[in-house]
Amino acid sequence: MIREQVRSAASGVPVLIVGLAGIGASVWLFVASVQRPATPAGIILAVAGVLLSLFVLMGLKIVNPNEARVLQLFGSYRGTIKTPGLRWVPPLMTTRNVSQRIRNFESSHLKVNDLEGNPIEIASVVVWRVVDTAEALFEVDDYNNYVHVQSEAALRNLATSYPYDAHDDQHTSLRGHTAAVAEHLKREIQDRLAKAGVEVLEARISHLAYAPEIAAAMLQRQQAGAIIAARQRIVEGAVGMVEMALTMLSHKGIVSLDEERKAAMVSNLLVVLCGERGAQPIVNTGTIYQ
């Protein structure tokens, strides 16, 4: 693999001054040589001076902040210039600009199946930048297109690794564990883009929904699952409250109940605590046995 080699380049300001001075001197020599009597040697020297000065000035390159210049000499990689400003390189070298600014890429809405086989629509936003200019230019054909294709491939693979939703905290889901899913997506994309000299700074899901053809059915399923989970939590709390009530009554000796009365009390408390509507009280004017 071709690795990046940072190269220092000479400042272009002195070269620019010398080149312009050479052109000015050559023009003055040309004008002086064409006056009568004309001097052919002076004319030839003036033309050669102008051509040489222009050839030297061709090596001036401007390097912008967060931008790199990759140098090649007859197809061979010769290093990368990252120091911003006006720089001079040998004129026979060709240069290519590579931006190292942070970029955003938002994938299209992909239709894939989650871990449970449900069709979903998913999209992501990837924040990335080039860190190795040599790998970005010479290891892949087009690193921009490579980032787009590999990011979408990683997103498809991620979607098949998790269910869309889970009703407990023990299973990771796409909707309920966004931080863990985003970290997994970042690692997945980084592993694919490392060979292209690209660093992934952040990757997150920007769109997540069931496919339109099953959206209504899955909404009913989610509602049913939510109701079951809520009922389970209510029953657990009600049982705890009943247990606490019986323990406190027995500990403080407020009332002594036999097993039949305890069962009736537990039944009434569960109806009150687990019912969807408010309980209607019944006043007992006799004893608890009549």
Secondary structure, DSSP 8 states (H G I E B T S, - for coil): -----B---EEHHHHHHHHHHHHHHHHHHHHHHHSSS--HHHHHHHHHHHHHHHHHHTTEEEE-TTEEEEEEETTEEEEEE---EEEE--TT-EEEEEE-S-EEEE---EEEE-TTS-EEEEEEEEEEEES-HHHHHHTSS-HHHHHHHHHHHHHHHHHTTS-S--SSTTS--TTT-HHHHHHHHHHHHHHHHGGGTEEEEEEEEEEEEE-HHHHHHHHHHHHHHHHHHHHHHHHHHHHHHHHHHHHHHHHHTS----HHHHHHHHHHHHHHHH-SS--------S-TT-
